[in-house]
Amino acid sequence: MQRVADDDWVAEVGERLPVSPLSALGLFLAAIIGIRIALEHVTTRALLESVFPLLAATAVVFADRWLVSRDVSIRDRLTVFGYGLGGFLAAALVTALHLYVLYLEETGAQAPLYLLLMGGTVGVSAGTVAGIYEIQQRAAVREAERQSARLEEFASVVSHDLRNPLSVAQGRLRAAFTDGDPEHLREVDAALNRMDELIEETLSVARSGTQVDDPYDVPLVELASDAWTVVETDEATYEIVGNRTLEVDPLRAKQLFENLYRNAIEHGSTNPDSHTRQDAVEHGSTSRSEPGGSEDAVEHGREDVHIRVGPCDGGFFVADDGPGIPEDERAEVLEQGYSTSEDGSGLGLAIVRAIADAHGWQVAITESEAGGARFEFTRGG
């Protein structure tokens, strides 16, 4: 559901209403029509006059329930109500003018108030359709704005982080032409590899998107284990302390675990006890190199971090025994571009957040039992 801004008084008022206004309007009109049919003793004429307005009023209620089931924000639902109410007033006004013309011509009409109600009911349904179209257009605009902001962030990160390895590569290449030392070419190769990693990390965030198509049930053990095999772990260890089934896109979910593992290894463990854990599943560094992988880990942190994965209430967790994340920084670490390393891209945990958002998971960062970082992923309410 769309978050409500702190100063959005319209949404705050809407949240306090006991009944959805659009449903209340539709039910009221349907009740009036039903009462009229009953008072007419269910005559054929009453049924013929009332069937279409009754269907229109009922459709308005179902449309409002559909919006609620789709987690449309209260502000957008109030917009649809506004369109529906506007349609009611416009149709009632047109009907009133028509009745007034009949009055001037001394023709008159039977049950003029009921005619106003029937015309207004049709207007409500037409206004509701227009309102739904309007909020869909708003949603499309908001999504376009989010995509634009995402592209701007990518451009900012790439232009900033690529500048340094590009400068290194250019300088070393000039030096290689000058003295012919092959060491310069090795540095050029390393700089180009770092640029490739940054590009892959940036694309990973872009591919994460805002939704997951065709998820299916996968065991937590399978996801965590498969991700571990493609991360260069060196002396790091991990254990799985339980299992549960998750409805996920497996490729994206594995990428989430990979980035959490790399983050734990990169920031390392200063706890010597991590060497002595006997119940961990140990892996060597026999896998391929991945963006943001163990090169940063070796440079910035110890390699003996111990990682635990398991189920928690409503989801799962990934915890380590490293130095942890200070409480005042936990709200920032998932933001794109945040990094405590000079050559870090700040994209690893941003990828984690993007994948979590796509699956509808809320991310909470706390302290693990060993004093390190603990990431909990649960279904949003």
DOLUMKOL-255194 format. One record per residue (C-alpha): y, z, x; residue in three letters. Coordinates in steps of 0.02 Angstrom, whole numbers, plus 32768, in hexadecimal, padded with zeros to 4 digits. Each point is the difference from the previous one (the first is absolute). Layout:
# DOLUMKOL-255194
   north     up   east   type
       Y      Z      X    ALA
...
# end
This chain:
# DOLUMKOL-255194
   north     up   east   type
    8000   8000   8000    MET
    80AE   7FD9   803B    GLN
    8056   8094   8050    ARG
    8096   8045   7FA3    VAL
    80A0   8016   8062    ALA
    804C   80AE   8007    ASP
    809C   7FC7   7FA3    ASP
    7FA6   7F96   7F7E    ASP
    8031   8065   7F67    TRP
    7FBF   7F7A   7F88    VAL
    7F50   8012   8045    ALA
    800F   80BE   8001    GLU
    802F   8000   7F47    VAL
    7F72   7F87   7FDA    GLY
    7F81   806F   8058    GLU
    8032   8092   7F8F    ARG
    7FE8   7FA1   7F5D    LEU
    7F65   803D   7FA2    PRO
    7FD7   7F53   7FBD    VAL
    801D   7F53   8048    SER
    8099   7FBA   7FA2    PRO
    7FB5   7F52   7FEC    LEU
    7F5E   8043   7FB8    SER
    8062   8072   7F8C    ALA
    8068   7F6E   7FC0    LEU
    7F67   7F93   7FE3    GLY
    7FA2   808B   7FA6    LEU
    8098   8028   7F94    PHE
    8011   7F4B   7FC7    LEU
    7F44   7FF0   7FE2    ALA
    8004   80A0   7F98    ALA
    8091   7FC0   7F95    ILE
    7FA4   7F5D   7FE0    ILE
    7F60   805E   7FD7    GLY
    805B   8072   7F85    ILE
    804C   7F69   7FAA    ARG
    7F55   7FAE   7FED    ILE
    7FBD   80A1   7FB4    ALA
    8092   800F   7F87    LEU
    7FE2   7F4C   7FC8    GLU
    7F4C   8031   7FD7    HIS
    7FBF   7F89   8084    VAL
    802F   7F62   7FA3    THR
    7FE1   7F55   8048    THR
    80BB   7FE2   800B    ARG
    801D   80A2   8061    ALA
    7F73   7FD7   8078    LEU
    803F   7F4F   8020    LEU
    80B2   803E   801C    GLU
    7FC9   808C   8073    SER
    7F70   7FBC   8068    VAL
    8069   7FAB   8087    PHE
    8080   808E   8016    PRO
    7F70   807F   8004    LEU
    7FA8   7F9D   8088    LEU
    80A4   7FF3   8060    ALA
    801E   80BC   7FF7    ALA
    7F4D   8024   8036    THR
    800F   7F84   8090    ALA
    809B   805D   803D    VAL
    7F9D   80A3   800B    VAL
    7F70   7FAB   805C    PHE
    807C   7FAD   8077    ALA
    804A   80AA   802A    ASP
    7F52   804A   801D    ARG
    7FD8   7F6D   8070    TRP
    809B   8023   8068    LEU
    7FCC   80B6   8011    VAL
    7F50   7FCE   8036    SER
    804B   7F91   8087    ARG
    8063   8095   8046    ASP
    80A5   7FAA   7FDA    VAL
    808E   8078   8027    SER
    8056   805C   7F72    ILE
    80A4   7FAA   802B    ARG
    7FB2   7F54   7FE8    ASP
    7FAF   8037   7F5E    ARG
    80A9   803D   7FC3    LEU
    8043   7F53   802B    THR
    7F7C   7FB2   7F90    VAL
    802E   807D   7F77    PHE
    80B7   7FCE   8013    GLY
    7FD2   7F49   7FEA    TYR
    7F94   802A   7F6A    GLY
    8088   8068   7FAF    LEU
    807E   7F76   8022    GLY
    7F8B   7F83   7FAF    GLY
    7FF0   8072   7F68    PHE
    80BC   8011   7FEC    LEU
    801F   7F46   801A    ALA
    7F7B   7FCC   7F81    ALA
    803B   8084   7F83    ALA
    80B3   7FC2   8013    LEU
    7FCD   7F4B   7FE1    VAL
    7F9B   8035   7F67    THR
    8093   8068   7FC0    ALA
    8075   7F6B   8010    LEU
    7F85   7F94   7FA1    HIS
    7FF3   8082   7F76    LEU
    80BD   800B   7FF9    TYR
    800B   7F43   7FE7    VAL
    7F82   800F   7F72    LEU
    806A   808B   7FB6    TYR
    809E   7F95   8007    LEU
    7FA3   7F74   7FA9    GLU
    7FC6   8080   7F81    GLU
    7F4E   7FD0   8023    THR
    7FCC   80AB   8043    GLY
    7F58   8032   804A    ALA
    7F79   807B   7FD2    GLN
    7FEA   8098   8075    ALA
    808D   7FD4   807A    PRO
    7FE2   809B   806B    LEU
    7F4B   7FD2   8015    TYR
    8030   7F50   8031    LEU
    8071   804B   8085    LEU
    7F6F   8066   8042    LEU
    7F8A   7F6B   8004    MET
    807E   7F93   8059    GLY
    8023   808C   807B    GLY
    7F46   8016   8022    THR
    7FEE   7F4B   8033    VAL
    809B   8018   806D    GLY
    7FAF   8097   8056    VAL
    7F67   7F9A   8030    SER
    806A   7F71   8042    ALA
    806E   8079   8061    GLY
    7F65   8056   8049    THR
    7FBF   7F5A   8041    VAL
    80A9   7FDD   804F    ALA
    8004   80AE   804C    GLY
    7F54   7FED   804E    ILE
    8036   7F5A   804B    TYR
    809D   8054   8045    GLU
    7FA3   808E   8057    ILE
    7F84   7F83   8048    GLN
    8091   7FA2   804B    GLN
    8047   80A2   8044    ARG
    7F58   802A   804E    ALA
    7FFB   7F54   8050    ALA
    80B0   801A   8046    VAL
    7FD1   80AD   8043    ARG
    7F64   7FB9   8052    GLU
    8067   7F75   804F    ALA
    807C   8080   8041    GLU
    7F72   8069   8048    ARG
    7FB7   7F67   8055    GLN
    80AB   7FD3   8044    SER
    8017   80B1   8043    ALA
    7F51   7FF8   804B    ARG
    8029   7F5C   8058    LEU
    80A2   8049   8042    GLU
    7FA0   8095   8044    GLU
    7F80   7F8E   8052    PHE
    8089   7F97   804E    ALA
    8055   809D   8041    SER
    7F61   8048   804B    VAL
    7FC6   7F5D   804C    VAL
    80AA   7FD3   8049    SER
    8012   80AD   804B    HIS
    7F4F   801D   8041    ASP
    7FDF   7F50   803E    LEU
    809E   7FFE   8068    ARG
    7FBC   8078   8085    ASN
    7F57   7FAC   8025    PRO
    8055   7F56   7FF7    LEU
    807E   8036   8084    SER
    7F73   8044   806C    VAL
    7F9F   7F5D   7FF2    ALA
    8099   7F97   802B    GLN
    802C   806C   8096    GLY
    7F51   8003   8044    ARG
    7FED   7F44   7FE8    LEU
    809E   7FE1   8065    ARG
    7FC0   8076   8086    ALA
    7F59   7FA4   8004    ALA
    805A   7F5B   801F    PHE
    8062   8055   808B    THR
    7F79   8057   8067    ASP
    7F5D   7FC1   7FB2    GLY
    7FB6   80AF   7FED    ASP
    7F74   7FF5   7F7C    PRO
    8025   80B4   7FCC    GLU
    809A   7FBE   7FA7    HIS
    7F93   7F8E   7F96    LEU
    7F92   8093   7FCF    ARG
    809C   805A   7FC3    GLU
    8034   7F65   7FA0    VAL
    7F54   7FFD   7FAE    ASP
    8010   80B9   7FD2    ALA
    80AC   7FE3   7FB5    ALA
    7FC1   7F6C   7F9A    LEU
    7F6D   8068   7FC1    ASN
    807A   8088   7FCB    ARG
    8068   7F7F   7FA2    MET
    7F63   7FC1   7FA9    ASP
    7FD5   80B3   7FCD    GLU
    80AD   801B   7FB7    LEU
    7FF5   7F5F   7F9C    ILE
    7F53   802E   7FBE    GLU
    803C   80AE   7FCF    GLU
    8096   7FB9   7FA5    THR
    7F94   7F83   7FA3    LEU
    7F89   808D   7FD1    SER
    808B   8059   7FA4    VAL
    8031   7F5D   7FAA    ALA
    7F4D   7FDC   7FCA    ARG
    7FEC   80AF   7FB8    SER
    806B   7FCB   7F6C    GLY
    801C   806B   7F67    THR
    7F5A   7FF0   7FA7    GLN
    7F46   7FEC   801C    VAL
    7F9D   7F74   7FAE    ASP
    7F49   8017   7FCE    ASP
    7FDA   80AB   804D    PRO
    7F4F   8043   7FF6    TYR
    7FA2   80A0   8029    ASP
    7FDD   8021   80B8    VAL
    7FBD   80A2   804D    PRO
    807E   8062   8068    LEU
    7F7F   8010   808C    VAL
    7FF0   7F43   800C    GLU
    80BC   7FE2   8009    LEU
    801E   8089   8081    ALA
    7F6D   7FCD   806E    SER
    8025   7F45   7FFE    ASP
    80B6   8021   802E    ALA
    7FCC   8070   8092    TRP
    7F95   7F78   804E    THR
    8094   7F89   8016    VAL
    8077   807E   804F    VAL
    7FFF   8021   80BB    GLU
    7FDD   80BA   7FFD    THR
    7FD8   802A   80B6    ASP
    7FD4   80B9   7FFF    GLU
    803C   8020   7F4E    ALA
    7F7F   803D   7F81    THR
    7FF5   8004   7F44    TYR
    7F96   804C   7F78    GLU
    7FED   7FE3   7F46    ILE
    7FF1   80A3   7FA0    VAL
    7FD5   7FBA   7F55    GLY
    7FF7   7F63   7F99    ASN
    8044   7FB6   7F5F    ARG
    8018   7F54   7FB4    THR
    80AC   7FAF   8007    LEU
    803B   7F69   7F9B    GLU
    8054   7F98   8087    VAL
    801E   7F5A   8052    ASP
    7F8A   8022   8093    PRO
    8061   7F9A   8081    LEU
    80A3   8058   7FDD    ARG
    7FAE   80AB   7FF3    ALA
    7FAD   7FE9   80A9    LYS
    80A8   7FCF   8049    GLN
    8048   80A3   7FBD    LEU
    7F7A   8064   805B    PHE
    8016   7F99   809F    GLU
    80BA   8026   8007    ASN
    7FE4   80B9   7FDF    LEU
    7F7F   8007   808C    TYR
    8075   7FA7   8078    ARG
    808F   8071   7FD1    ASN
    7F97   809B   8023    ALA
    7FC3   7FBC   80A7    ILE
    80AD   7FC2   8033    GLU
    804F   80AA   7FE7    HIS
    7F68   804D   804C    GLY
    7FB4   80AD   8007    SER
    8034   808C   8072    THR
    7F73   806C   7FBF    ASN
    7F75   8010   8083    PRO
    7F86   8039   7F7B    ASP
    7FF5   7F4E   7FC2    SER
    7F8B   7FDC   8093    HIS
    7F82   8081   7FC7    THR
    7FE4   7FCC   7F4C    ARG
    7F47   7FDE   7FEC    GLN
    7FFE   7FC5   7F4C    ASP
    8070   7F68   8018    ALA
    7FC9   7F4C   7FFD    VAL
    8035   7FBA   80A9    GLU
    802B   7F4D   8029    HIS
    802E   7FA8   80A0    GLY
    8087   7F7D   8018    SER
    7F8F   7F6A   7FE7    THR
    8062   7FAC   7F76    SER
    8085   7F7B   8003    ARG
    80B7   802A   8019    SER
    806A   8010   7F63    GLU
    80BD   8002   7FE8    PRO
    8047   80AA   8026    GLY
    7F59   8033   804C    GLY
    7FC8   8066   8094    SER
    8079   7FB9   8082    GLU
    8088   8069   7FB1    ASP
    7F85   8091   7FED    ALA
    7FD6   8003   80B9    VAL
    80B7   7FFA   8030    GLU
    8044   8080   7F85    HIS
    7F76   807A   7FD7    GLY
    7F5C   8051   802E    ARG
    7F61   7FA4   7FD0    GLU
    7F98   8095   7FC5    ASP
    8049   8015   7F52    VAL
    7F84   8033   7F78    HIS
    8014   7FB2   7F53    ILE
    7FB5   803D   7F5C    ARG
    7FED   7F97   7F62    VAL
    7FC9   8040   7F57    GLY
    801E   8008   7F45    PRO
    8084   8071   7FB1    CYS
    8035   8024   7F4F    ASP
    802C   7F56   7FB5    GLY
    7FEA   7F9B   809F    GLY
    7FDB   8012   80B9    PHE
    804D   803F   80A2    PHE
    800A   7FD2   80B8    VAL
    8028   8091   8076    ALA
    8007   801A   80BD    ASP
    8011   808F   807C    ASP
    8097   7FB9   805B    GLY
    80AE   804C   800E    PRO
    8023   7FD9   7F49    GLY
    809F   7FC5   7FAB    ILE
    8095   8076   7FEF    PRO
    8024   802B   7F4B    GLU
    80B1   7FBC   8006    ASP
    7FC0   7F55   803B    GLU
    7F73   7FE8   7F82    ARG
    8070   7FA6   7F84    ALA
    8035   7F83   8086    GLU
    7F60   7FD3   805D    VAL
    7FC7   7F87   7F79    LEU
    80A3   7FA0   8006    GLU
    8000   7F57   8055    GLN
    804A   8005   80AE    GLY
    7FE5   80BC   801B    TYR
    7FAF   8022   80A7    SER
    8002   808B   8082    THR
    7FCD   7F86   8088    SER
    807C   7F95   805F    GLU
    7F94   7F65   7FF2    ASP
    7FB5   8029   7F56    GLY
    8022   7F89   7F72    SER
    8006   8083   7F77    GLY
    7F91   7F91   7F95    LEU
    7F57   8058   8008    GLY
    8021   8085   7F7D    LEU
    8070   7F89   7F9E    ALA
    7F65   7F94   7FEB    ILE
    7FA1   809B   7FC5    VAL
    8085   8024   7F7D    ARG
    8005   7F4A   7FC6    ALA
    7F43   7FFB   7FE8    ILE
    8003   80A8   7FA7    ALA
    8089   7FC4   7F8A    ASP
    7F9E   7F62   7FDB    ALA
    7F6B   806B   7FCB    HIS
    806A   8078   7F9A    GLY
    7FE2   8092   8077    TRP
    807C   8089   8025    GLN
    8009   8035   80B7    VAL
    8019   80B6   8031    ALA
    800F   8039   80B5    ILE
    7FD2   80B4   8029    THR
    7FB9   8064   8090    GLU
    7F46   7FF4   8021    SER
    7F8F   8097   8018    GLU
    8003   7FDD   80BC    ALA
    80BF   7FFB   8003    GLY
    800F   7F44   8007    GLY
    8036   7F83   7F7B    ALA
    7FA8   7FEB   7F59    ARG
    801E   7F69   7F90    PHE
    7FC8   8012   7F4B    GLU
    7FF2   7F6B   7F8B    PHE
    7FF5   8023   7F46    THR
    8017   7F9E   7F60    ARG
    80B1   8009   7FBC    GLY
    8014   8052   7F57    GLY
# end
